[in-house]
Amino acid sequence: MCAVSSGFEVPEELRLLCMLHNIGATTPEKSLSLQEICDWTTMETSAVQSHLQNLMGHGYVGSIKTEGIDKYHVTLNGIRKVLSIYS
């Protein structure tokens, strides 16, 4: 779980960002499909889609299309955001 030392619970959207970071989806080459993300996180597809759209809007997640499949990864700004949660 992604939480700061004061016991503050991180919102689900940022937990997803932390999970993507922690499982290594940090470059376009290591991007994961929506289904792979759902499998890793055990989150509902609709929730993951919504969170990914918001995270992309903030520049924390990028996407690529590989063989017609959209795949997602944490951007440099997303990595900075994750690391700021831990500090």
ChimeraX attribute file (.defattr): number of C-alpha atoms within 10 A of each C-alpha:
attribute: neighborCount
match mode: 1-to-1
recipient: residues
	/A:1	9
	/A:2	19
	/A:3	15
	/A:4	13
	/A:5	10
	/A:6	6
	/A:7	7
	/A:8	9
	/A:9	12
	/A:10	15
	/A:11	10
	/A:12	14
	/A:13	16
	/A:14	19
	/A:15	18
	/A:16	23
	/A:17	24
	/A:18	24
	/A:19	19
	/A:20	24
	/A:21	19
	/A:22	13
	/A:23	12
	/A:24	14
	/A:25	21
	/A:26	21
	/A:27	17
	/A:28	17
	/A:29	12
	/A:30	13
	/A:31	24
	/A:32	24
	/A:33	17
	/A:34	18
	/A:35	14
	/A:36	13
	/A:37	23
	/A:38	18
	/A:39	12
	/A:40	14
	/A:41	14
	/A:42	11
	/A:43	14
	/A:44	12
	/A:45	14
	/A:46	11
	/A:47	13
	/A:48	20
	/A:49	15
	/A:50	12
	/A:51	19
	/A:52	22
	/A:53	15
	/A:54	14
	/A:55	20
	/A:56	18
	/A:57	11
	/A:58	12
	/A:59	14
	/A:60	22
	/A:61	26
	/A:62	22
	/A:63	18
	/A:64	16
	/A:65	12
	/A:66	12
	/A:67	6
	/A:68	7
	/A:69	11
	/A:70	13
	/A:71	21
	/A:72	26
	/A:73	26
	/A:74	29
	/A:75	22
	/A:76	15
	/A:77	13
	/A:78	24
	/A:79	18
	/A:80	12
	/A:81	16
	/A:82	22
	/A:83	12
	/A:84	10
	/A:85	14
	/A:86	11
	/A:87	7
